[in-house]
């Protein structure tokens, strides 16, 4: 499958999330013709996450969670060997033994330079990758197939200062619940497509259970074709609704077979 090597952008006001800055293979900065003033404008215009997002404890949690999302979303799209979802375990163990960093360290290898990313710098690089490649706005808690505009950026921890603990706890719970749930399930766009297919196939499967009956007084009527049922309706959709409500066992049997068929089409 395709592979990707994600090069880092240095952290800081000019490059955090929505900047066009990136590092080239030598580790030098490329500006794409944009000045720092424009970059700062982008940063100040970007929507901000809860200030607790800037706390060191939270940053460490988000690095691990965002890395897991990179691995998950890359796997769904067939992207392999992404350096952002790998960790230099030897360096991490060495740092721990000396009482240093407790977070993941990612090594970026250029043509003539080797750079280790960790903490805020690593998190900013991962979140930018998730947004640009996968349309995932981590702090904004959204996922789209066409990222547009600016993604949410980390809030200023100094504006938090431990105040309003309940809102911080609620925000963190919402963020973690959403992304942990995403890690446990498949691409929502795939899920949506599968649901549309199941809905369309279910309607098709129910059609043989709709009897079209000519009534001399009222014109065409539609009867329920389930065994022993004599109900009549004015439109096909009412028969479908009746079948789902009153003959759920029959519908369940039909939809189970449809889901099995779709599974075998997609995964075998």
C-alpha positions as CSV (number, residue, x, y, z in Angstrom):
1,X,0.0,0.0,0.0
2,X,1.0,3.7,-0.1
3,X,3.5,4.9,2.5
4,X,3.9,8.3,4.0
5,X,6.8,10.1,5.7
6,X,5.5,13.0,7.7
7,X,8.1,15.8,8.3
8,X,7.7,18.1,11.2
9,X,7.1,21.8,11.5
10,X,8.6,23.5,14.5
11,X,6.1,24.3,17.2
12,X,5.3,27.9,18.1
13,X,2.9,30.6,17.2
14,X,3.7,30.5,13.5
15,X,3.4,26.8,12.9
16,X,1.0,25.3,15.4
17,X,-1.9,24.1,13.4
18,X,-3.0,25.9,10.3
19,X,0.3,27.4,9.1
20,X,1.7,26.6,5.6
21,X,5.1,26.2,7.1
22,X,6.8,22.8,6.9
23,X,10.3,21.4,7.2
24,X,12.1,20.3,4.1
25,X,14.4,17.2,3.9
26,X,17.3,19.2,5.4
27,X,15.2,20.4,8.3
28,X,15.2,24.0,7.1
29,X,12.0,26.1,7.1
30,X,10.0,26.8,4.0
31,X,7.6,29.6,4.1
32,X,5.6,29.2,0.8
33,X,5.7,33.0,0.4
34,X,3.8,33.6,3.7
35,X,5.2,36.0,6.3
36,X,5.0,35.5,10.0
37,X,2.3,38.2,10.2
38,X,0.0,36.2,8.1
39,X,0.7,33.0,10.1
40,X,0.0,34.8,13.3
41,X,-3.3,36.1,11.9
42,X,-4.3,32.5,11.0
43,X,-3.4,31.3,14.5
44,X,-5.4,34.1,16.2
45,X,-8.4,33.5,13.9
46,X,-8.5,29.8,14.5
47,X,-11.1,28.6,17.0
48,X,-9.7,27.7,20.4
49,X,-10.1,24.6,22.5
50,X,-10.7,24.7,26.2
51,X,-7.7,26.2,28.1
52,X,-7.2,22.9,29.9
53,X,-5.9,21.6,26.6
54,X,-2.7,23.5,27.2
55,X,-1.9,21.8,30.5
56,X,1.2,19.5,30.4
57,X,-0.8,16.5,31.7
58,X,-3.4,17.0,28.9
59,X,-0.7,17.4,26.2
60,X,0.8,14.1,27.1
61,X,-2.6,12.4,27.0
62,X,-3.4,14.0,23.7
63,X,0.0,12.9,22.1
64,X,-0.8,9.3,22.9
65,X,-4.4,9.5,21.8
66,X,-3.6,11.4,18.6
67,X,-0.9,8.9,17.7
68,X,-3.4,6.1,18.1
69,X,-5.8,8.0,15.7
70,X,-3.0,8.4,13.1
71,X,-2.4,4.6,13.2
72,X,-6.1,3.8,13.0
73,X,-7.0,6.2,10.2
74,X,-3.9,5.4,8.2
75,X,-4.7,1.7,8.4
76,X,-8.3,2.4,7.2
77,X,-6.9,4.2,4.1
78,X,-4.0,1.9,3.4
79,X,-1.2,4.3,4.5
80,X,1.8,2.4,5.8
81,X,5.1,3.2,7.6
82,X,4.1,6.6,8.9
83,X,6.8,7.8,11.2
84,X,4.3,9.8,13.3
85,X,2.7,6.6,14.6
86,X,6.0,5.1,15.6
87,X,8.0,5.8,18.8
88,X,11.7,5.7,19.5
89,X,11.4,3.3,22.4
90,X,15.2,3.2,23.2
91,X,15.4,7.0,23.5
92,X,12.1,7.1,25.5
93,X,13.5,4.5,28.0
94,X,16.8,6.4,28.3
95,X,14.9,9.7,29.0
96,X,12.8,7.9,31.7
97,X,15.8,6.5,33.4
98,X,17.3,10.0,33.7
99,X,14.0,11.5,35.0
100,X,13.4,13.3,31.7
101,X,10.5,13.2,29.3
102,X,7.8,10.7,30.0
103,X,6.1,11.1,26.6
104,X,6.6,9.5,23.2
105,X,9.6,10.6,21.0
106,X,9.4,10.4,17.2
107,X,12.6,10.6,15.2
108,X,12.4,12.5,11.9
109,X,15.3,11.7,9.6
110,X,16.1,14.2,6.8
111,X,18.9,13.9,4.2
112,X,21.5,15.4,6.5
113,X,19.7,15.9,9.8
114,X,18.0,13.8,12.5
115,X,15.5,15.4,14.8
116,X,13.5,14.1,17.7
117,X,10.0,15.4,18.3
118,X,8.2,15.2,21.6
119,X,5.7,17.0,23.7
120,X,4.0,20.1,22.2
121,X,6.1,20.0,19.1
122,X,5.1,16.4,18.4
123,X,1.5,17.0,19.2
124,X,1.2,20.0,16.9
125,X,2.8,18.0,14.0
126,X,0.4,15.0,14.6
127,X,-2.7,17.2,14.8
128,X,-1.7,19.1,11.6
129,X,-1.3,15.7,9.9
130,X,-4.7,14.4,11.1
131,X,-6.4,17.6,9.8
132,X,-4.6,17.9,6.4
133,X,-4.6,14.2,5.5
134,X,-7.7,12.7,7.3
135,X,-9.9,15.8,7.8
136,X,-9.9,15.2,11.6
137,X,-10.2,18.3,13.8
138,X,-9.0,16.8,17.1
139,X,-9.9,19.7,19.4
140,X,-13.0,20.6,17.3
141,X,-14.2,17.0,17.7
142,X,-15.2,16.6,14.1
143,X,-14.2,14.5,11.1
144,X,-14.9,15.2,7.5
145,X,-13.7,14.0,4.1
146,X,-13.0,17.6,2.9
147,X,-11.3,19.7,5.5
148,X,-12.0,23.4,5.0
149,X,-11.1,26.5,6.9
150,X,-9.2,26.5,10.1
151,X,-9.1,23.6,12.6
152,X,-9.3,24.2,16.4
153,X,-6.1,25.0,18.2
154,X,-4.9,24.3,21.7
155,X,-6.1,26.9,24.3
156,X,-3.7,28.9,26.4
157,X,-3.1,27.1,29.7
158,X,-2.2,30.3,31.5
159,X,-5.8,31.4,30.9
160,X,-7.0,28.2,32.7
161,X,-5.0,28.3,36.0
162,X,-7.2,25.5,37.4
163,X,-10.3,27.6,37.4
164,X,-13.6,26.3,36.3
165,X,-12.7,22.7,37.0
166,X,-16.1,21.3,36.2
167,X,-16.1,22.7,32.7
168,X,-12.6,21.4,32.1
169,X,-13.6,17.9,33.3
170,X,-16.6,17.9,31.1
171,X,-14.7,19.0,28.1
172,X,-12.0,16.4,28.6
173,X,-14.6,13.7,29.1
174,X,-16.3,14.7,25.9
175,X,-13.0,14.7,23.9
176,X,-11.8,11.4,25.2
177,X,-15.1,9.6,24.9
178,X,-15.4,10.7,21.2
179,X,-11.9,9.7,20.1
180,X,-11.8,6.5,22.2
181,X,-15.1,5.6,20.5
182,X,-13.6,6.4,17.1
183,X,-10.7,4.1,17.8
184,X,-13.1,1.2,18.4
185,X,-15.2,1.6,15.3
186,X,-14.7,2.0,11.5
187,X,-14.6,5.1,9.4
188,X,-17.9,7.0,9.8
189,X,-18.1,7.6,6.1
190,X,-17.9,3.9,5.5
191,X,-20.5,3.3,8.1
192,X,-22.8,5.8,6.5
193,X,-22.3,4.2,3.0
194,X,-23.1,0.8,4.5
195,X,-26.2,2.1,6.2
196,X,-27.4,3.6,2.9
197,X,-26.8,0.3,1.1
198,X,-28.6,-1.6,3.8
199,X,-31.6,0.8,3.7
200,X,-31.9,0.5,-0.1
201,X,-31.5,-3.3,0.0
202,X,-34.1,-3.6,2.7
203,X,-36.7,-1.6,0.7
204,X,-36.0,-3.9,-2.3
205,X,-36.3,-7.0,-0.1
206,X,-39.7,-5.8,1.3
207,X,-41.2,-5.2,-2.1
208,X,-42.3,-8.8,-2.6
209,X,-44.3,-8.5,0.6
210,X,-46.4,-5.6,-0.8
211,X,-49.6,-6.7,-2.7
212,X,-51.0,-4.3,-5.2
213,X,-54.8,-4.5,-5.2
214,X,-57.3,-2.8,-7.4
215,X,-60.3,-1.4,-5.5
216,X,-63.2,-0.3,-7.7
217,X,-64.2,2.5,-5.4
218,X,-60.8,3.8,-4.1
219,X,-58.5,2.8,-7.0
220,X,-55.2,1.1,-6.2
221,X,-54.5,-0.1,-2.7
222,X,-51.5,-1.9,-1.2
223,X,-51.8,-4.9,1.0
224,X,-49.4,-6.5,3.5
225,X,-48.1,-9.8,2.1
226,X,-46.9,-11.2,5.5
227,X,-48.5,-14.6,6.2
228,X,-52.0,-14.2,7.6
229,X,-52.1,-10.4,7.4
230,X,-55.0,-8.7,5.5
231,X,-54.1,-5.0,6.2
232,X,-54.6,-2.5,3.3
233,X,-52.8,0.9,2.9
234,X,-52.9,3.8,0.4
235,X,-49.2,3.8,-0.4
236,X,-46.2,1.4,-0.5
237,X,-44.2,3.3,2.1
238,X,-47.1,2.7,4.6
239,X,-46.9,-1.1,4.0
240,X,-43.1,-0.9,4.6
241,X,-43.7,0.9,7.9
242,X,-46.4,-1.6,8.9
243,X,-44.0,-4.5,8.1
244,X,-41.2,-3.0,10.3
245,X,-43.6,-2.3,13.2
246,X,-45.9,-5.4,13.1
247,X,-43.8,-8.0,11.4
248,X,-40.4,-7.1,12.9
249,X,-39.2,-10.8,12.9
250,X,-39.7,-11.1,9.2
251,X,-37.9,-7.8,8.6
252,X,-35.1,-8.8,11.0
253,X,-34.6,-12.0,9.1
254,X,-34.4,-10.1,5.7
255,X,-32.0,-7.4,7.0
256,X,-29.7,-10.0,8.7
257,X,-29.2,-11.7,5.3
258,X,-28.6,-8.3,3.6
259,X,-26.0,-7.4,6.2
260,X,-24.3,-10.8,5.8
261,X,-24.3,-10.4,2.0
262,X,-22.8,-6.8,2.2
263,X,-20.1,-8.1,4.6
264,X,-19.0,-10.9,2.3
265,X,-19.0,-8.4,-0.7
266,X,-16.7,-6.0,1.2
267,X,-14.5,-8.2,3.3
268,X,-14.1,-11.6,1.5
